Amino acid sequence: QVASAESKFKKLIALLEQNQLTDLPEYNDAKARLAEIALGKGQTAESEKMLAGAAVGAEQKAQQLLRIAIDYQNNQQLEKANDTYTQAAAAVA
């Protein structure tokens, strides 16, 4: 099911980009959901990339960034973890 959802979100994003509809809330929601899927699959860098391109609410962005930071920390990528913690704090400041 995750692969199917991921595929559908990617198709939706591509379709919206092709039609220059990136200002729709569905575009940002799809990017945020793809970031969640990537993080769930252990693709921290991909998750961070997708989240950076999404205009999501401050709370949602901070939560995602905290998850990414914890993943970096667990993988001993401490500098990336620290940077991501800082981004999370800035998102809600």
Secondary structure, DSSP 8 states (H G I E B T S, - for coil): -HHHHHHHHHHHHHHHHHTT-TTSHHHHHHHHHHHHHHHHTT-HHHHHHHHHT----HHHHHHHHHHHHHHHHHTT-HHHHHHHHHHHHHHH-
